[in-house]
Each structure stands twice: as structure tokens, then as C-alpha cells.
Amino acid sequence: LRADSTITYSQLELQSSIISSAFYSGSIVLLAVFALFNVSSRNNIGLWYTLLFAVGLLFVACLDGTGASFLWANYPIVDRWLPLTVLLTLNACGLLLAAYTLDTSSSPLYSKLKFSMQMAGYINLALIALIPFVPLVYLALWANLSFILMIIAQVMTTMSWRTPRINPSEEALRFSSIFSSVTSLVFLAATIIVGLIIWYQ
């Protein structure tokens, strides 16, 4: 039984390593392609979304233990504070970027939502400074809820760009709309994949 258990655990560990390697390799390649494309096309909005994608990838590395195993293995104290810090940063950047690129002319509702996105983004930034003083369980609850709000904000921003009032000749804005959709799906997919890996183990 012990031998079978050892073999089973080794197989699960190998499968997890293969899945993790494939995920990070593919994500880094996509990140590099998007970055080079945005630099060559001088698309500043796309570059900001590339940075958002990179922060999201760092959060996944914090979540599944890759960062603790390879990036800061000799600094265990970092693993205590960094995941929540990265998640709050991801939420803040995503919400503020969504507010900045939201087309408020397409609907009166978007003007009100823009202010809400900005406030939520600033709150996430402010909470980073409170991490050493506030119980982590409360900050983690807020961060998880804000992550969902950030995804919703990105989707709503994309919807505002797809309205007929947007001039089709604005290539940068159209590309940013597509990139926003892709990164939002990547964030969701990464969270689901990591959650399944953790649950499977």
C-alpha cells in the first residue's frame, strides 16, 4: 500500500509539474508576443494591459506555490505578504485601467460606473499599506470580491468599446478591446486551472 501510495503521489506530482510548466511557458510566450506587438504598434493601452497580464501571472505563481518554490524559495517571509499584495495590486490596476478606458459616451450608466471603478481601485491601493496592521482574513475577503468586480469591469469596458458610436478607424481602441477580452478570459482560466490543480492534489 505504501508503494502504491508513493507511486500515485509521484504520478500526481509529475502531472502537476507538466501542467504547470505548460501553463507558464504558454503564458510567457503570449505575454512576450503581446508586448512586442504593442511596442511595434505604439499602442500604450495595449502595453498597460500587457502589464496587467504580467501581474495576473505573478499572482497565479503566488497562488499555486510556483513563486515560493522557485522565485523566492529562500525568503519564506515574502510568501506571507506577497500573494495578497499582488492580488490587491492586480485589482487596483484592473479597475483603474477599466475606468480610464471606459467609453462613457456610449451610455449614461457608464459615467456612474466609472466613478465606482475608480473608487474601488483606489481602495485596493490603500489597503496594500494596511496589510501589516489589518487581519489578513478581512483583506483577503475584500481582495477576492474585488477580483470578481475587476473581471466584471473589464467585460463592461469591452462592451462600451463595441458600441456603434466608436469610430471603426480607431485601430488601437479596437485592439485594446480584443486584448481586454483575452486577458479577462486568461485570468478566469488561470484561476480555474490553479483551483483544479490544488483540489486534485
N, C-alpha and C positions, 0 to 999 in steps of 0.2 A: 504493500500500500504506500509505503514511504517513497519507493522508487517511482511508482506511478504518479504520485503527487508531485515529485520533483520534476519528472518529465513533463507533466501537464503545466506546471508553473513555468518551466523553461520555454515551452512552446508558446504560452501566453505572452511571456516577456519578449520573445523573438517577434511575434506578430505585432505587438505593441510598438517595438522598435522600428519595424518595417513601415508600419502605418505612419508613425511619427516622422520618420525620415522622408517618406514620400510627400507628406503634407508640407513640411518645412522647405524641402527642395523646390516643390512646385510653387509655393507661396513666394519664396525669394526670387525665383525666376520671373514670376508675374510682376513682382514689385520692381525689379530691375527694368523690365520691358516698359512698364507704365512710366517709370521715372525718366528713362531715356526718351520715350515718345513725347512726354510733356516738356522736357528740356528742349528737344529739337523743334517742337511746335510753339515754344514760348507760352505755354498755357499755365499761367500762375495758379488758377483754380484747380487744375488737374494736379499740380505739384502739391498743393495743400491736401488734396485727397490722397495722394501717394503717401504723404507723411502720416495721415490718419490711418491708412492701411498698415504702415510700419508700426505705429503704436499699438494697433489692434493685434498684430502678430506678436509683439513683445508681451502683451497681456496673455495671449494663449500660451506662450512659453512659460510664463509665471504660473498659469493655471495647471498645466499638465506636468510640471516638475522639470521640464527641459532646462529652464534657466537655472534652477537650483542644482541640477546635475552637472551642467557644463559651463555656464556663463559666470556664475558667482558661487561655485561649489565651496570655495574656501572662506566664504563670508556668510555664514548662516543667518546673521542678524539682518542682512539685506532681504532675505526671503520672508521675513516677518512683516516688513513695511512696504516693500516694493510692489507686490501684486495690487494692493488696494490703491496705492499711489498711481500706478499705471492705469487702473480702471477709471479712477476719477479724472485723470488727465484725458483719457480716451473719450469719456462722456463730455467733458468740457469742450474739447476740440471739436467733436462731432456736432454738438448742439450749437456752438458759436459759428461754426462753418456753415451749418444748415441755415442759421438765421441770416448770415451775411449773404448767402447766395439765393435766398428765397425771393421769388418774384412776387412782391406784394401787390402789383398792379393787376394780377390775374383774378384776385378775389379779395373783398373787404375782410374776410375772415383771416387771411394770411397776415394782415397787418397786426392783428391782435396776437396771433400765434408767434410772430417774430419776436415780440417783446417777451413772451413767455419762454421761448427758446433761449434768448439771451440771458434772462434771469437764472434759468436752470443751469446754464453753462457757467455763469459766474459763481453760483453757489457751489458747484463741483470744484472749481478752482479754490474757493475759500476753504472748503473742507479739507483740502490737502494739508493746509497749515495746522489743522486741528487734529490730525491723526495721532500725534503723541499724547493728546490730552483727553480725547473723547473715546469711550469704549468702542472697539473695533466692530462689534456686532451691529451697532446702530449705523455706523458709517457704511458697513458692508451692505446692509439692507437698503440704504439710500442709493448706494452705488449700483446695485442690481436693478432697482427700479429705474434709475436714470439711464441705465444702459438700454432698457426697453424703450424709454422715451427718445433716446438718441436715434435708435433704429427707425422709430415712427417719424421723427423729424426729418431724417434723410429721405424716407419714402415720400413724405409730403412735399419736400423741396423738389424732388424729382417730378412729382405731379404738377407743381406750379410751373416748371420749365416746359412741360409738354402742352401747354395751352396754345391755342391758335394765335394769341397776341405776340408770341415770341417770333421775332424775325428769323426765318429759316437760314438766313445767311450768316448767323452768328455761330460759326463753327465751334468756337471754344466753349460756348454755353451748351451746345448740343452734346459735345463730347463729355463735358462735366456731368451732364445728366446721365449719360450712359455709365460713366465711371462711378458715379454715386450709387447707381443701382447695383453695379457689380460688387463694390466694396461692402454695401449693406448685406448682400447675399453671402459674401465671403465671411463677414463677421458672424452671421447666423449659422452658417455651415460649420465654421470653426468651433463655435460654442457647442453645437450638437455633436460634432465628431469627438471633441475632447470629453464631453459628458459621457458619451457612449464608451469611450476607452476606459475612463475612470470606473464607470459602472460595471463594465465587463471584467475588469481586473478585480 
